[in-house]
Amino acid sequence: MTTPSSPTPPSRRRFLAAAGGTSSLLFPGINAIGAAKEGVSETDHFWYKTAPADGPYIDTQRGSKAFGFRDGKIFMSEDNGSSWPHENILADAENIMFSCFLENGNLVFATLNKIFLSKDNLKTYEEISVKDRDGSDYSRHTSLDPEKPGSYFYSLDGIHTHQVEGSEMMIWGNYCNVRKGAVPVNIFYSADQGETIKIAYSFGQNSAFQQKGTDPADYLGDPDNPLVCRHIHSVTYNAAENAFYACSGDIDRDNGHGKEVHWLRGTYEKEADRWDWKVIVSADANSRFKTGGMNFVDNEIYWVADANGPKTIRETYDRGVFKCAPKDIPNKEKHIMIFPAKYEIAVMTIEDEHIVIPEYGNANPCDCGILYSPDLGKTWGQYDLKEFGDRSGVRVNHRNSEGWFRMCLREKWMNRAEVLFIKPKPTA
C-alpha cells in the first residue's frame, strides 16, 4: 500500500486549546484557531458558522437557494437563507429526511416514507408515486408499528445530482434500518428533473432487518436478489466511464445472510431506461471497503473507510482516506492512502480541490471533528469544534453562491442538531 508524503498527524492527545472553546490538531505550518466574531468563527483553513436557531432548519442548498422546515411548514430562500419568502404547510415537516434542488429549479423532498415535488418555489407541491424497476407503482409496506414506518429516503451523503450524457440525473441510496423501523434497501433515481422517481437497484431480503414477527413470505426486499445489506452509504457517478458506483454496509451477521459490505458498479442505458449492476467487492466490517463518501476526481475514486466490527487482538482496523483508479478498486495494493485516519469515517464531500470530512462522533474521542484539505489531500488540517459538543456531520452539500459548504450535525449519529456552514479561506 502506498502512503502519503505529507507528515503523519500527531496523536489526538496533543489537541491544543484555543479561543472560543475550539481546539485544533496542528500540523507543521498551521497556526492556532481564531476567536469567534459576529457569529463566525475560524480555523486556519476555514470560517464556520451555524444557521440561526430561530429560523428554519436548512436541509439543503444549491446556488443561492436553500430549503428548510419548521413548525409544520416548509420554506424556500433565494438569497442563501437571509430571507424566506416562499412557504407552505406540511404537517409532517419535522420528519423531512431528504431534499434536493434540481438544475431547472424543481425541488424534491421526502419525509420518512413519502416523497414530494414542487415546481413553483413551494407555492404548490405533490406527492410522487415511486416507480419500481418494471415501471409499476412501487408499493411501500404498511408498518406493524405506526411509530416505526421506516425511513425510505434518508441519505448520508449530500451530493445527489450529476451530469450524465448531457443532462442531469438525481440518484441516491437510502441509509435505513437504524431507527424508525425496517425498510427495504434501494437506490433511487430521476432522469426527468424529479418528475418521476424510480428504483435503480433493490437489495435482497435481509432477515436481520425485518419487522418483528413477520412471516418470511412477507419479508421486505427483492426476493430474487441474494445480495443483502443493512443500508447504503454512498452513491456517485464517474463521467469518464459513464458509470455509477454505490457502497453499502454494515457487517457480517450470524442472523443475516452473510456479508453486507458491497461495492457495486452500475451502467445506465438512457434510451431504454435500463440499469445493469455488477458487484465489484464484498467484504467484512473490518475493511476499507466498509466505506462512505465516494467521490470521483479526474477518473480517480476517493473514499473514506468506515471499518469497524469484530477483529482479533492482533488485527488493526483498516482505516484511512484512500484513492485509486476505478479498475484498481478490488486490489488493495494499488490503493493510495492520503490520510491515515485512526477512527472510522462515513462521509466525505469533494468540490474542486477542497475535501471536507466530518468525523464520526460516536467512535471518535473528539467532540465535533472536521478533517479538511484544500489541495486534494496533499496537506490537511484536523479540527475539533468543541463548542458544539458531541456531534457527527452528515449530508455535506457543495458550496452555495456565497462559498459556504452546508452540513447537518447529528447528536448520537441520528438525532438532528445544528446546521453547520464552512467557508474555505483563500490559499496563497
MARDREN-453073 format. One line per 5 residues: number of its first residue (from 1); their letters; for each residue y, z, x of N, C-alpha, C. Coordinates in pm, whole numbers. Atoms other than C-alpha are relative to their C-alpha. Example, Ala and Ser with C-alpha at 12.3 -4.5 7.8 and 13.67 -1.06 7.14 Angstrom:
BEGIN
1) AS) -119:0:89:-450:780:1230:120:0:90 ~ -119:-6:-82:-106:714:1367:109:73:-77
This chain:
BEGIN
1) MTTPS) -119:0:85:0:0:0:124:0:88 ~ -125:5:-75:348:-86:129:94:105:-54 ~ -92:-105:40:600:197:123:143:-43:28 ~ -138:43:-16:982:177:104:54:32:138 ~ -64:-24:-128:1203:157:409:110:104:-10
6) SPTPP) -104:-100:17:1460:394:258:-56:139:28 ~ 47:-133:-38:1446:765:352:-83:65:-110 ~ 78:-77:95:1182:982:187:85:114:-53 ~ -87:-103:54:1357:1220:-54:-47:139:37 ~ 38:-137:-29:1365:1591:26:-62:66:-122
11) SRRRF) 63:-76:108:1183:1849:-182:100:36:-108 ~ -87:-41:109:1319:1943:-524:57:140:23 ~ -54:-134:-26:1371:2294:-389:129:-6:79 ~ -125:14:-74:1664:2155:-193:112:-52:-88 ~ -111:32:88:1878:2094:-501:122:81:42
16) LAAAG) -125:-67:-36:2242:2178:-429:87:13:-123 ~ -84:-22:117:2463:2331:-696:135:-67:19 ~ -132:62:-5:2789:2159:-785:79:43:-122 ~ -88:-43:107:3081:2200:-1020:-52:-48:-135 ~ 35:40:135:3031:2182:-1394:-145:23:-35
21) GTSSL) 138:-28:32:2675:2314:-1386:-94:-113:30 ~ 81:116:-32:2539:1992:-1238:-52:12:141 ~ 60:-5:-132:2307:1954:-942:-36:-138:45 ~ 38:130:-54:2214:1670:-711:-99:19:112 ~ 91:6:-114:1920:1599:-485:57:-105:92
26) LFPGI) -84:87:-82:2109:1448:-195:-80:-82:98 ~ 53:90:-101:2018:1153:21:104:-13:111 ~ -100:19:-105:2183:1074:355:113:-91:-48 ~ -115:82:35:2534:947:294:49:18:-142 ~ -41:-22:139:2559:1074:-64:72:133:-8
31) NAIGA) -82:-119:10:2829:1325:-149:-39:85:-120 ~ 29:-89:113:2821:1614:-395:59:-54:-128 ~ -44:45:132:2879:1568:-766:136:59:-32 ~ -133:-45:37:3231:1591:-903:-1:77:-131 ~ -12:-81:121:3352:1814:-1184:34:-88:-120
36) AKEGV) -30:71:123:3390:1710:-1548:150:-15:-18 ~ -141:24:26:3722:1559:-1653:12:-75:-132 ~ -23:61:130:3826:1485:-2012:-130:-50:-63 ~ 126:35:62:3466:1484:-2131:-87:-92:81 ~ 79:89:-85:3347:1258:-1850:-29:73:131
41) SETDH) 40:-58:-127:3151:1399:-1556:-44:-113:93 ~ 37:106:-93:3041:1214:-1246:-100:49:104 ~ 81:-16:-119:2781:1186:-975:53:-97:103 ~ -44:95:-101:2814:984:-659:-24:-144:-41 ~ 35:136:41:2661:684:-835:58:-41:-134
46) FWYKT) -42:39:134:2786:700:-1193:81:111:-67 ~ -62:-93:93:3008:861:-1453:-95:20:-118 ~ 83:-21:118:2842:1014:-1758:73:83:-104 ~ -61:-71:112:2940:1147:-2100:-100:-1:-115 ~ 84:0:120:2782:1227:-2436:80:-54:-117
51) APADG) -65:42:125:2855:1085:-2778:59:123:-68 ~ -62:-115:67:3086:1308:-2984:-98:69:-94 ~ 95:-76:80:2888:1585:-3153:30:-10:-149 ~ -35:7:142:3078:1539:-3481:-5:-142:-54 ~ 10:138:46:3015:1164:-3501:-143:-39:-31
56) PYIDT) 137:46:25:2713:953:-3591:-86:12:124 ~ 95:9:-109:2402:977:-3379:-14:-148:35 ~ -3:141:-38:2430:648:-3184:-139:-41:45 ~ 140:32:-21:2085:493:-3200:-21:-125:84 ~ 11:119:-85:2150:160:-3030:138:-62:19
61) QRGSK) -126:68:-26:2424:-63:-2889:-30:-141:54 ~ 6:132:-61:2487:-424:-2789:140:-58:3 ~ -138:49:-12:2810:-574:-2657:96:111:-37 ~ -93:-104:46:3085:-384:-2838:-50:68:-127 ~ 52:-57:123:2865:-297:-3136:-87:123:27
66) AFGFR) 86:-118:-5:2696:37:-3197:-46:32:-141 ~ 57:-37:128:2471:161:-3477:-36:148:4 ~ 30:-143:3:2440:524:-3582:-29:48:-141 ~ 31:-59:130:2348:759:-3864:38:147:1 ~ -35:-141:15:2443:1099:-4000:7:33:-150
71) DGKIF) -18:-55:135:2410:1299:-4323:-31:-101:-109 ~ 41:91:105:2224:1038:-4526:76:-131:-5 ~ -74:126:-7:2444:749:-4416:-30:-71:131 ~ 10:81:-120:2422:465:-4165:136:-61:28 ~ -133:43:-42:2723:343:-3966:-10:-110:105
76) MSEDN) -9:99:-106:2826:49:-3750:142:-6:54 ~ -128:9:-69:3105:26:-3495:8:-135:70 ~ -23:123:-75:3256:-285:-3338:88:24:122 ~ -81:-34:-117:3451:-100:-3067:-64:112:80 ~ 76:-95:-83:3179:94:-2884:9:144:-48
81) GSSWP) 3:-133:56:3191:390:-3119:134:69:-12 ~ -132:-61:19:3566:451:-3118:33:18:-147 ~ -18:-11:144:3572:386:-3492:-127:-52:-68 ~ 122:36:73:3303:338:-3760:39:-54:-137 ~ -50:52:128:3447:111:-4032:-108:-45:-97
86) HENIL) 107:50:86:3110:-5:-4166:-102:112:-26 ~ 97:-104:32:2881:235:-4350:-71:-31:-132 ~ 75:13:123:2622:255:-4624:-87:124:-15 ~ 85:-116:28:2394:513:-4784:-144:-35:32 ~ 145:8:-21:2037:558:-4661:-52:142:-2
91) ADAEN) 40:-140:18:1878:878:-4789:-85:51:114 ~ 92:-40:-105:1619:878:-4510:57:-27:140 ~ -64:38:-126:1872:811:-4233:-42:88:117 ~ 35:-90:-109:1771:1117:-4031:-136:-33:61 ~ 130:40:-53:1426:963:-3984:2:-140:63
96) IMFSC) -7:128:-71:1554:643:-3821:-61:17:138 ~ 75:-9:-125:1325:580:-3524:16:-123:89 ~ -11:125:-74:1413:225:-3413:119:-77:-54 ~ -106:90:44:1711:-10:-3423:30:-100:110 ~ -23:107:-97:1811:-336:-3258:99:-101:-58
101) FLENG) -91:109:35:2104:-577:-3274:-56:-132:51 ~ 36:135:-41:2023:-948:-3264:125:-77:39 ~ -115:70:-54:2247:-1206:-3099:89:-62:-107 ~ -83:57:106:2364:-1353:-3431:71:106:-83 ~ -65:-110:70:2486:-1010:-3545:-89:74:-97
106) NLVFA) 94:-73:87:2185:-916:-3757:-38:133:64 ~ 41:-133:-45:2073:-555:-3733:-132:36:-66 ~ 128:-50:49:1713:-437:-3768:-8:149:30 ~ 19:-144:-23:1648:-65:-3814:-117:49:-83 ~ 122:-47:64:1346:138:-3914:-2:152:-7
111) TLNKI) 32:-142:12:1256:482:-4042:-145:17:43 ~ 136:-24:-46:909:628:-3996:-95:-113:-38 ~ 96:103:42:725:366:-4199:63:-113:-83 ~ -69:109:66:989:131:-4342:96:-65:99 ~ -88:71:-91:1189:-137:-4164:96:-87:-81
116) FLSKD) -107:59:80:1517:-291:-4280:78:-103:84 ~ -85:101:-62:1751:-583:-4207:135:-2:-72 ~ -134:24:53:2128:-605:-4252:59:-122:69 ~ -60:122:-54:2301:-941:-4209:150:-4:-19 ~ -144:0:33:2653:-835:-4310:67:132:40
121) NLKTY) -65:-122:-53:2751:-533:-4098:-16:121:-93 ~ 40:-114:83:2574:-285:-4329:62:1:-139 ~ -47:7:138:2755:-397:-4644:-120:5:-94 ~ 127:-7:71:2401:-457:-4770:-112:5:103 ~ 119:7:-85:2052:-417:-4627:-121:-11:-92
126) EEISV) 121:16:80:1700:-494:-4746:-121:41:82 ~ 124:-34:-68:1353:-367:-4664:-78:-128:28 ~ 76:116:-43:1139:-619:-4475:-148:28:-20 ~ 145:-8:9:774:-681:-4559:-59:-55:129 ~ 60:43:-127:595:-693:-4224:-118:-92:-29
131) KDRDG) 109:95:15:355:-985:-4189:-109:26:103 ~ 113:-15:-90:9:-949:-4040:-22:-130:77 ~ 21:116:-87:-131:-1193:-3785:-44:-125:-75 ~ 43:115:79:-278:-1414:-4057:107:-46:-99 ~ -108:38:89:55:-1437:-4240:6:79:-129
136) SDYSR) -1:-81:122:-37:-1195:-4519:91:121:19 ~ -80:-122:-9:171:-889:-4602:-81:110:68 ~ 68:-108:-71:85:-605:-4367:5:126:-84 ~ 9:-116:86:-34:-305:-4563:1:128:83 ~ -6:-129:-67:77:32:-4429:-77:104:-82
141) HTSLD) 88:-94:68:-154:321:-4511:78:104:-80 ~ -55:-113:74:-87:598:-4760:-53:126:64 ~ 42:-119:-72:-95:926:-4574:-62:102:-95 ~ 61:-109:75:-322:1203:-4696:90:123:0 ~ -96:-110:-11:-43:1442:-4588:141:-59:-12
146) PEKPG) -134:58:19:301:1347:-4731:99:36:110 ~ -91:-42:-107:466:1538:-4446:-27:-77:130 ~ 34:74:-122:296:1310:-4191:-32:-145:-34 ~ 23:139:38:344:948:-4297:-29:-92:118 ~ 21:84:-118:310:826:-3939:129:-63:48
151) SYFYS) -116:64:-60:562:669:-3703:-39:-141:42 ~ 46:137:-19:508:294:-3725:83:-78:102 ~ -90:92:-70:809:159:-3535:73:58:121 ~ -71:-64:-112:935:409:-3274:-43:-61:133 ~ 30:54:-133:958:276:-2918:59:90:108
156) LDGIH) -55:-74:-114:1008:440:-2578:106:-78:75 ~ -97:80:-76:1191:150:-2416:115:-42:-91 ~ -121:30:75:1537:36:-2520:42:-145:3 ~ -30:142:-7:1529:-339:-2449:-104:-75:-81 ~ 96:61:92:1371:-541:-2729:25:-148:-24
161) THQVE) -29:142:21:1526:-889:-2714:-5:-75:132 ~ 14:85:-117:1455:-1172:-2472:25:-146:-40 ~ -15:143:22:1549:-1538:-2440:-132:-68:34 ~ 132:61:-14:1224:-1728:-2492:10:-147:-37 ~ -7:145:22:1228:-2105:-2451:122:-41:-80
166) GSEMM) -125:44:60:1591:-2136:-2553:45:73:-124 ~ -43:-78:116:1603:-1889:-2840:-42:145:18 ~ 24:-143:-16:1599:-1513:-2881:-122:44:-79 ~ 112:-64:69:1287:-1317:-2966:14:151:14 ~ 5:-147:-1:1267:-948:-3057:-147:41:4
171) IWGNY) 138:-44:-12:947:-770:-2951:-5:144:51 ~ 17:-138:-45:834:-408:-2911:-135:52:-47 ~ 123:-66:41:532:-179:-2939:29:142:-45 ~ -29:-133:54:506:150:-3128:-61:110:87 ~ 42:-124:-67:489:480:-2941:-29:99:-112
176) CNVRK) 40:-69:122:293:670:-3203:-111:101:30 ~ 110:-96:-11:21:930:-3268:33:118:91 ~ -46:-119:-71:228:1205:-3107:45:105:-101 ~ -42:-85:111:394:1353:-3414:-2:-84:-127 ~ -17:65:131:421:1268:-3784:-127:-66:-53
181) GAVPV) 124:50:54:55:1174:-3826:-50:-127:65 ~ 68:114:-60:-184:893:-3740:53:-132:-56 ~ -32:137:40:-87:525:-3747:-75:-97:90 ~ 55:102:-90:-235:200:-3612:100:-39:107 ~ -83:34:-115:-102:75:-3279:20:-151:4
186) NIFYS) -32:142:12:75:-263:-3294:113:-41:92 ~ -117:65:-59:306:-497:-3108:64:-84:-109 ~ -74:71:104:574:-629:-3346:94:-102:65 ~ -96:99:-53:795:-935:-3304:72:-70:-114 ~ -72:88:91:1051:-1154:-3475:54:-116:80
191) ADQGE) -50:121:-64:1131:-1513:-3381:112:-64:-81 ~ -104:58:86:1395:-1565:-3651:112:100:-28 ~ -114:-91:9:1665:-1303:-3584:-23:113:-102 ~ 31:-114:85:1489:-1030:-3778:-28:-32:-144 ~ 30:39:139:1442:-1228:-4100:-145:32:-34
196) TIKIA) 143:-27:19:1066:-1189:-4056:-50:85:116 ~ 64:-84:-101:884:-912:-3870:-150:-22:-11 ~ 143:29:1:528:-996:-3770:-71:85:105 ~ 82:-69:-98:244:-840:-3574:-53:-100:101 ~ 48:87:-107:168:-1000:-3239:-137:44:51
201) YSFGQ) 127:-53:-50:-124:-774:-3146:-28:133:-68 ~ 44:-128:57:-323:-490:-3305:-113:57:83 ~ 109:-68:-69:-531:-240:-3111:-106:44:-101 ~ 114:-37:83:-868:-122:-3241:10:140:-57 ~ 6:-127:71:-972:192:-3426:-41:112:96
206) NSAFQ) 24:-111:-90:-944:499:-3206:-35:123:-82 ~ 45:-112:82:-1147:782:-3360:75:129:33 ~ -75:-120:-37:-932:1038:-3173:131:13:-75 ~ -129:-2:69:-624:942:-3378:-14:-62:-138 ~ 15:38:139:-713:919:-3743:40:119:-87
211) QKGTD) -29:-109:91:-621:1121:-4048:-122:92:-13 ~ 107:-98:6:-824:1438:-4068:-84:-20:-127 ~ 90:14:112:-1128:1394:-4286:-20:-142:-49 ~ 12:140:43:-1100:1014:-4309:-139:-53:26 ~ 127:68:-20:-1420:819:-4358:19:-111:103
216) PADYL) -14:106:-100:-1481:585:-4060:24:-139:-59 ~ -23:130:63:-1480:293:-4302:148:-23:-30 ~ -143:10:30:-1110:369:-4364:87:26:122 ~ -78:-25:-121:-1003:415:-4002:114:-102:14 ~ -116:85:-26:-664:274:-3905:-20:-78:129
221) GDPDN) 16:85:-117:-652:-13:-3656:-84:-122:-32 ~ 74:125:18:-816:-351:-3613:-150:26:21 ~ 143:-30:-15:-1191:-307:-3680:-73:-99:91 ~ 65:102:-82:-1267:-623:-3482:43:4:147 ~ -48:-9:-139:-1089:-516:-3162:-60:123:66
226) PLVCR) 59:-117:-67:-1291:-292:-2925:99:75:89 ~ -99:-62:-88:-976:-215:-2721:81:102:-79 ~ -72:-104:71:-822:117:-2825:100:67:93 ~ -96:-79:-76:-526:328:-2715:62:101:-95 ~ -73:-96:83:-307:610:-2839:131:-61:-50
231) HIHSV) -130:59:34:23:419:-2832:40:-97:110 ~ -52:98:-95:227:156:-2648:120:60:73 ~ -110:-52:-81:462:249:-2364:111:-101:21 ~ -102:98:-36:640:-78:-2290:-48:-140:-31 ~ 25:143:17:660:-447:-2379:117:-76:60
236) TYNAA) -109:76:-61:858:-702:-2180:-41:-147:14 ~ 20:146:-8:889:-1075:-2103:40:-49:138 ~ -30:64:-127:879:-1280:-1784:27:-148:-24 ~ -39:139:29:1072:-1605:-1825:-64:-98:97 ~ 56:91:-100:930:-1751:-1503:-140:-47:-38
241) ENAFY) 135:35:45:580:-1750:-1655:-4:-37:-147 ~ -1:10:147:686:-1772:-2020:-116:84:-56 ~ 109:-90:40:456:-1472:-2071:55:139:-28 ~ -35:-136:38:477:-1126:-2225:-101:97:61 ~ 86:-104:-56:338:-804:-2078:19:129:-82
246) ACSGD) -4:-127:72:252:-476:-2251:-91:99:69 ~ 85:-106:-56:113:-143:-2131:-14:111:-103 ~ 30:-103:99:-49:133:-2333:-47:128:68 ~ 55:-127:-46:-160:495:-2295:-92:55:-108 ~ -49:-103:-88:-289:752:-2281:-108:49:98
251) IDRDN) 98:-71:-82:-618:886:-2144:-141:-43:-42 ~ 142:27:32:-1000:855:-2140:-53:123:-74 ~ 35:-116:83:-1111:1079:-2427:-148:2:-36 ~ 140:-15:38:-1457:1216:-2499:-23:-35:-146 ~ 17:26:143:-1396:1181:-2873:61:-133:-42
256) GHGKE) -52:132:30:-1248:833:-2848:-101:-107:38 ~ 88:110:-35:-1389:502:-2732:21:-42:146 ~ -16:34:-141:-1317:521:-2360:146:-7:40 ~ -132:6:-61:-1011:423:-2163:106:-50:-99 ~ -112:38:87:-678:399:-2344:115:-62:77
261) VHWLR) -105:57:-84:-467:276:-2050:-34:-147:26 ~ 24:144:-14:-439:-104:-2061:130:-73:31 ~ -107:97:-17:-212:-380:-1932:-45:-130:-64 ~ 29:126:67:-202:-691:-2150:100:-107:42 ~ -88:115:-21:-61:-1037:-2084:-15:-93:-119
266) GTYEK) 5:83:119:31:-1248:-2384:84:-125:14 ~ -78:123:7:146:-1605:-2436:17:-37:-147 ~ -38:29:138:313:-1737:-2749:26:-150:-16 ~ -24:140:35:295:-2088:-2894:99:-3:-117 ~ -106:-9:101:622:-2122:-3081:-28:-90:-120
271) EADRW) 21:93:111:535:-2429:-3289:-111:47:-93 ~ 114:-46:82:203:-2283:-3405:16:145:-44 ~ -18:-143:26:338:-1925:-3421:-131:74:26 ~ 133:-55:-34:22:-1816:-3240:6:71:135 ~ 5:-82:-121:-48:-1550:-2975:-137:-6:65
276) DWKVI) 124:-14:-76:-309:-1528:-2702:20:113:100 ~ -14:-117:-85:-352:-1189:-2532:-127:21:82 ~ 112:-30:-88:-573:-1101:-2236:24:133:70 ~ -9:-127:-72:-647:-767:-2068:5:-28:150 ~ -12:14:-146:-528:-755:-1705:-72:115:70
281) VSADA) 53:-121:-62:-627:-396:-1621:-28:103:-108 ~ 23:-123:76:-787:-97:-1792:-28:111:101 ~ 8:-106:-101:-765:237:-1611:-3:136:-66 ~ -4:-135:53:-791:612:-1648:141:56:13 ~ -135:-56:9:-497:850:-1679:63:25:135
286) NSRFK) -57:-20:-133:-458:930:-1308:5:-134:71 ~ -14:134:-54:-346:580:-1227:143:-47:-18 ~ -132:62:14:-22:395:-1163:3:-98:-116 ~ 4:90:114:-140:168:-1444:28:74:-131 ~ -54:-77:113:-66:452:-1686:150:5:24
291) TGGMN) -134:33:-45:288:338:-1686:94:-18:-117 ~ -103:36:97:609:255:-1867:110:-75:72 ~ -118:60:-62:941:88:-1807:-24:-132:69 ~ 22:131:-61:815:-263:-1734:128:-84:-4 ~ -115:89:-9:1095:-493:-1614:-32:-113:97
296) FVDNE) 15:112:-92:1093:-839:-1457:134:-35:61 ~ -118:46:-73:1345:-936:-1190:-48:-104:101 ~ 36:107:-94:1313:-1269:-1004:-152:-16:13 ~ 145:21:7:948:-1308:-1111:-79:108:73 ~ 75:-118:-43:852:-963:-984:6:103:-112
301) IYWVA) 4:-105:102:742:-686:-1218:24:135:65 ~ -31:-136:-43:887:-337:-1169:-52:94:-109 ~ 46:-96:98:733:-32:-1334:-1:140:59 ~ 7:-140:-42:716:349:-1321:-136:56:-40 ~ 134:-54:25:391:546:-1302:10:131:-79
306) DANGP) 9:-117:87:315:800:-1575:-132:73:24 ~ 134:-52:-30:-7:908:-1401:-8:152:-22 ~ 28:-143:19:-145:1244:-1516:-146:14:-42 ~ 137:-15:47:-462:1378:-1674:-90:66:103 ~ 94:-71:-87:-776:1521:-1512:-11:-64:138
311) KTIRE) 26:46:-136:-828:1495:-1139:-73:110:75 ~ 65:-100:-84:-1032:1670:-871:103:65:90 ~ -93:-71:-88:-873:1917:-631:33:-82:124 ~ -25:83:-117:-896:1654:-358:83:-124:-32 ~ -78:117:39:-715:1387:-556:149:32:-5
316) TYDRG) -142:-9:27:-343:1326:-567:31:-89:-119 ~ -39:86:112:-160:1174:-860:61:-129:53 ~ -39:134:-45:-99:802:-823:135:-36:-63 ~ -133:11:61:276:809:-892:98:-70:90 ~ -107:65:-73:590:630:-790:67:-105:-88
321) VFKCA) -61:118:60:815:339:-879:-48:-120:82 ~ 69:108:-69:642:11:-796:55:-136:-41 ~ -25:139:38:689:-365:-791:-107:-87:65 ~ 90:98:-59:472:-669:-723:19:-133:-72 ~ 6:128:70:422:-1034:-815:-97:13:-117
326) PKDIP) 89:-13:116:258:-1080:-1157:-147:-22:34 ~ 139:29:-33:-58:-1226:-1005:-67:114:76 ~ 54:-110:-80:-97:-913:-791:-12:130:-78 ~ 6:-125:79:-89:-660:-1076:-133:73:18 ~ 127:-76:-12:-465:-577:-1054:-29:50:140
331) NKEKH) 30:-30:-140:-452:-546:-673:99:102:55 ~ -91:-106:-44:-304:-212:-566:46:-18:144 ~ -41:23:-139:-295:-322:-202:124:-88:9 ~ -116:90:1:-27:-574:-300:123:65:-62 ~ -112:-67:63:194:-320:-476:95:57:106
336) IMIFP) -102:-58:-88:519:-212:-309:61:121:-71 ~ -63:-119:56:632:144:-375:146:2:43 ~ -142:-3:-35:1012:151:-393:60:139:-16 ~ -42:-141:2:1038:522:-474:-123:87:-18 ~ 121:-84:6:776:795:-412:18:118:-96
341) AKYEI) -22:-106:99:815:993:-736:-112:103:6 ~ 97:-109:-6:645:1332:-731:-59:30:-138 ~ 43:-33:136:623:1371:-1110:-9:-129:-82 ~ 17:119:82:522:1131:-1385:132:-42:-65 ~ -118:60:62:787:898:-1530:-49:-101:-103
346) AVMTI) 48:87:107:762:697:-1851:97:-110:-40 ~ -103:90:51:1087:500:-1893:83:-54:117 ~ -92:58:-99:1298:260:-1682:69:-121:-62 ~ -75:120:40:1572:4:-1756:69:-57:124 ~ -67:70:-110:1696:-254:-1505:94:-103:-59
351) EDEHI) -97:103:37:2011:-460:-1555:77:-39:125 ~ -52:48:-128:2143:-679:-1275:-77:72:110 ~ 73:-74:-105:2060:-461:-971:-4:149:-28 ~ -3:-143:35:2109:-127:-1148:-134:43:-60 ~ 122:-60:53:1795:81:-1206:33:139:-54
356) VIPEY) -22:-130:63:1820:374:-1450:-136:54:-45 ~ 129:-60:33:1517:605:-1476:21:145:-44 ~ 0:-140:42:1527:919:-1691:-132:65:40 ~ 122:-70:-38:1280:1176:-1563:-57:76:-121 ~ 74:-59:112:1020:1336:-1790:9:151:8
361) GNANP) -30:-142:-9:1140:1688:-1860:-119:91:-17 ~ 115:-88:22:809:1830:-1982:-80:25:126 ~ 80:-13:-121:644:1769:-1645:82:35:122 ~ -88:-8:-116:944:1792:-1416:71:135:4 ~ -65:-131:-4:1086:2126:-1294:152:-4:-13
366) CDCGI) -145:6:21:1443:1997:-1314:29:1:-151 ~ -37:-5:142:1635:2011:-1643:10:-141:-58 ~ -22:135:52:1771:1664:-1716:13:-94:120 ~ 2:78:-123:1670:1441:-1427:29:-148:-24 ~ -30:143:3:1807:1092:-1364:-21:-56:140
371) LYSPD) 11:79:-122:1688:856:-1090:83:-125:-16 ~ -90:116:13:1938:581:-1015:5:-76:132 ~ -20:87:-117:1955:286:-777:98:-109:-36 ~ -97:108:28:2250:45:-755:-42:-134:59 ~ 34:119:-79:2059:-212:-545:-149:-32:-6
376) LGKTW) 141:33:23:1712:-269:-694:-95:78:89 ~ 93:-88:-67:1555:23:-516:14:9:150 ~ -20:-15:-145:1692:-15:-163:49:141:32 ~ -49:-137:-15:1879:316:-198:-5:69:-135 ~ 18:-76:124:1851:595:-453:88:124:-2
381) GQYDL) -54:-133:26:2029:892:-600:-89:68:-102 ~ 84:-77:93:1838:1167:-779:82:120:-46 ~ -94:-98:54:2036:1395:-1010:-64:83:-109 ~ 43:-88:108:1975:1691:-1236:124:41:-78 ~ -116:-30:83:2232:1709:-1517:-30:127:-79
386) KEFGD) 52:-126:50:2162:2074:-1577:72:52:-123 ~ -75:-51:114:2432:2129:-1839:-66:-35:-134 ~ 65:38:125:2209:1959:-2098:-127:81:-27 ~ 123:-74:17:1914:2191:-2046:-121:-90:17 ~ 127:71:-17:1552:2076:-2062:-2:-125:-87
391) RSGVR) -10:125:74:1576:1709:-2163:-81:-110:67 ~ 64:123:-48:1388:1380:-2130:74:-118:-62 ~ -69:118:51:1569:1048:-2162:-98:-110:-39 ~ 80:114:45:1419:755:-2355:94:-106:-56 ~ -70:107:72:1530:422:-2509:136:-30:64
396) VNHRN) -123:31:-74:1786:320:-2246:42:-144:-31 ~ -55:133:30:1999:28:-2372:77:-55:119 ~ -89:64:-96:2173:-224:-2148:143:44:-24 ~ -140:-42:7:2542:-162:-2081:74:-68:-114 ~ -84:58:103:2791:-214:-2359:118:-73:64
401) SEGWF) -111:81:-52:3113:-414:-2323:95:79:87 ~ -81:-84:-88:3278:-117:-2151:-78:47:122 ~ 77:-28:-120:2998:-88:-1894:-88:122:-4 ~ 78:-123:11:2805:215:-2028:-142:-30:-47 ~ 136:-10:52:2426:239:-2048:-5:111:-104
406) RMCLR) 20:-106:100:2312:443:-2351:-146:42:0 ~ 137:-49:11:2004:663:-2370:-6:117:-97 ~ 27:-115:84:1856:912:-2616:-56:112:87 ~ 59:-117:-63:1798:1258:-2475:-88:72:-102 ~ 94:-69:86:1497:1439:-2619:-27:139:55
411) EKWMN) 44:-135:-34:1414:1808:-2619:-147:8:-34 ~ 146:-3:19:1040:1867:-2575:-56:-139:-29 ~ 48:139:0:996:1489:-2542:26:-75:-131 ~ -12:73:126:1018:1405:-2914:116:47:-88 ~ -104:-53:86:1294:1623:-3063:136:-59:37
416) RAEVL) -128:66:-25:1625:1440:-3098:104:100:48 ~ -106:-85:-54:1904:1589:-2888:127:-85:16 ~ -125:71:-20:2217:1433:-2733:-20:-150:25 ~ -5:139:-45:2310:1069:-2674:83:-3:128 ~ -65:0:-131:2399:1016:-2307:41:-141:38
421) FIKPK) -51:127:-51:2612:734:-2164:20:12:150 ~ -11:5:-147:2602:638:-1794:72:-128:39 ~ -75:118:-45:2852:403:-1627:-5:-7:153 ~ 8:11:-146:2778:282:-1272:138:-8:65 ~ -122:13:-79:3051:326:-1014:-6:-129:83
426) PTA) 1:122:-84:3159:17:-820:-58:30:136 ~ 54:-15:-135:2972:-33:-495:92:-66:100 ~ -89:54:-105:3150:-101:-168:-40:-141:36
